[in-house]
Amino acid sequence: MDLHEEIRKVLLENNRPMSVEEITDEINLQALCTRHDGSAVCNFQVHSRSFNHPKLLERKGEWVKLK
């Protein structure tokens, strides 16, 4: 599953806006997604995806929520 889909899944499970750091921690805790080299997802990746998918995700300062 792609990272933006995993972000969506985490937001749905928690049913609230979350910070980039909270989302990243949850994705890594559940091992939902890894980088191409197998390492953990970093905050910058979640931050970038939250801006690159405006039809799916909305940013309000440090908070990310579903549209």
Residue, then its C-alpha position, 0 to 999 in steps of 0.5 A: m500500500d502507498l504511504h498516502e493510503e497508510i496515512r489515510k488508514v491511520l487517520l481513519e483508525n484514530n478518527r481525529p486530526m493528527s500531527v505529522e509526528e504522530i502519524t509517522d510514529e503510528i505507521n512505523l509502530q504498526a510497520l505499515c509501510t517502509r522506505h525502498d531500502g527497508s528503513a522506517v518512514c520519516n516525518f518528512q515523507v509524511h509531511s510531503r505526502s500530506f501536501n501532495h494529496p490535497k484531494l485526500l488530506e488537509r493540512k492545518g498548521e502541524w495537523v493533518k486530517l482527512k478531507 
